C-alpha cells in the first residue's frame, strides 16, 4: 500500500467531522448490515455467495464477508488475487480471460500457492493458452464464461458453452469448473434459459458441472429466480451507492460510503465548488447526468467535475445552501471506482473513526 | 510511491510490445517535442510558463519542463506541492482555495520550506482563513482567482477582484501576488477584457499586481492574445490526448501517452473486449460519446467501460479487426486522469523502454 509520508489520514477516536477532505468514509453499521442482509438472503435460498473484492480491495473486509458465510471470493485480476492469497484466502475465482506470457506465469505461481484458484475463459484461444501453461504443472480449474445478455465477454450460445467446456475438459492441465455469467439487471428468465440449456447439453455429453455462478448486485435479491445457479457473486452490495439505490437494490440509508468534501468556493448564489472532483468521485455516470447525491441538500446537483473541483448547481435549493468551509457528504454514483482512487479507507461509527484500512489491492495493474 | 511487490513493471531495454497490459506508455520523442514546442511559443511571446504537474505527477518530468525554460510549477493540492517541494522545486503555485485547519497548518509548514509558494483565493472567507494562519509566520503570497467565464471558482467581476486584492493586500501575513483565471477555450477576448479592467482598477488603487496568470492547454497557442497576462499555465500539453486533438491544439501524432491493452475476448464478429476499463482509461468523456481512439483501427468505437473491461464495437471496421491476444494502443480522452490511476509510468523510444518513473504525487489526497 502506498504510504503518504506527508499525511496521517486519521486514527481511531477522531471525529469524522474533523477529517481533511476529500475523503471517502465507510459507516461500520451500514457495512455490517449490508453484509448480513445479503448473506442471509443467500443462505435462505441455498445459494453459495462469493463477494467480489473489487469494491473494497481490503482483505479485512473480505474476512468479514467470509466470516458471515461467504464461500470464497471473486477477483478481477491476478494482482488482486495475489494480494488476497497473501492475506490467507484460498478460494479465489478470477473472472477474467487470462492471456499473455507474464500473466500466465503469475497465474501458475498463484495456483501453486492456493488450493482453490479458478479462472474463466470464453474462447479456444484463452483455453489453449491456459492449457499450454498448466499442462506441465498443477492443474487449473476453468469455468466457461457465458454472455446471457450482458454484452461483455462470454460465449454466445449454450451450444458454444458446451463445446468450450468440452475443450477445457479435454485439455491437458485444465479441469472444467463450471459455467459463469455476468447478466444485465432484471434478466433472470434469460439467464435461467441460457444456463439451464447449457447444463442439459453438458449432461448429455457426460460432463459434470460443479459450479454455476451468476452475478451482480442490481438484481441480487432476485438471484433465487435463477434455479440453475449454485452460487452468486456481487461486489457493490457491501458499500452500495447511488446506482444501486436507483436499481431498487437498496435505499440511501444503506449506502455505507459517503465522500466527505468541503465547499471551497461560492462564486455565485447558485454555484458551490467543492474539493472533490474526478480524482475523488470519478467521472462514472452509470446513466446519471450528474455526479452523486449531496446528503442533506436533495435539490443540489453536481453538474460537473474537473480533476480536483466539483461544481454544484444550487439553483433549485431553497434558502438553506452550503456555505464556504462547510463539509458536505456525497453518495457517489459508483463506489467501486472511488475505492480505487484512495490508498486508505476510513471507517466510522456514528461519526467517530473506528479504523483505517489500507486499500491493499488498489492501483495494481494486471 | 506504491510498491507492487508482485510485479516488476518494466526495465530499460524491454520491448513495449512485451509489456503486460493494461499499461500507459509515454513516447519520449513526442514528450520532448511537446515540451519544446510549447516553451518556444511562450518564449517567442515573452510569456512566463508554469506547467501544471497534475498531468504527470512526476518530479523528473517537471525538471525537464524547468530545464526547457519554465519559470515554476503549478500544483492543484498541498500534497502535490509537498512532493515537488521535497524534490527541490521552489516556485510552486497551488491553484486552489485552501480551507480547514489541517490544510492551513500544512500550508504553513510548506511555506516555511520553500521561497516561492503561492496560492489563490476567491473569497473573503478563504483570505481571512489564510491570514489567521500566516499572521504569525512567514508571509504567504496569494493571488485572486477570477472567473472569466470558465464557470468554476473565481470572483465574478473585475471590481470584486480589486476588492479581494485589497483585502489580501491589507491582511496580516499575506502578500498580494496577482490575478489568476482558468478560462474556457477560445475566450481570449473575454479574458483580456476582465483582466485588463481589473488591472486598471488595481492601478487606480495603487496596488501592484506582479503576476497575471492565464491557463489551459486547449487554447494554449492563443495565450499571446491575452496581453494582460504575464504567465500561462498548462498541464495536458505535455502528454496531449484525444480531447486536445479535438480542440485543435495538436494532432494524434503529438499524443505522447498511449494506453496499451490486450484483446481478451471476441464474443461476436462485431465485438472486442479489452483488459482496459474505467480503472485504466477512466470514465472521462469530456464531451465524447466513447472512451478513446484505437490506434490503427480508426473505425473501432470503445462504446463502454466496466471496471476492468472495455467493450469495442467493430461493426464499422472492415475485414481487419483486432484478434484475441492482440495488443492495441488507445489514445485516451483525458491523459491527466489516467496518470492518476497508475503508480508507475513507462517511457519508451521507438518501442524500447527508456525508463520507469514513479508517479510520485499520485493518490495523495488534500
Interface residues (C-beta under 8 A of the other chain):
Chain A: X1 X2 X4 X6 X7 X9 X18 X20 X21 X22 X23 X54 X76 X77 X79 X82 X83 X96 X97 X99 X100 X101 X102 X103 X106 X122 X123 X125 X126 X129 X147 X151 X152 X153 X154 X155 X156 X262 X264 X265 X266 X267 X268 X271 X273 X275 X278 X279 X280 X282 X283 X284 X285 X304 X306 X307 X308 X309 X311 X324 X325 X336 X337 X340 X341 X342 X343 X362 X363 X364 X365 X366
Chain B: X1 X2 X4 X6 X7 X9 X18 X20 X21 X22 X23 X54 X76 X77 X79 X82 X83 X96 X97 X99 X100 X101 X102 X103 X106 X122 X123 X125 X126 X129 X147 X151 X152 X153 X154 X155 X156 X262 X264 X265 X266 X267 X268 X271 X273 X275 X278 X279 X280 X282 X283 X284 X285 X304 X306 X307 X308 X309 X311 X324 X325 X336 X337 X340 X341 X342 X343 X362 X363 X364 X365 X366
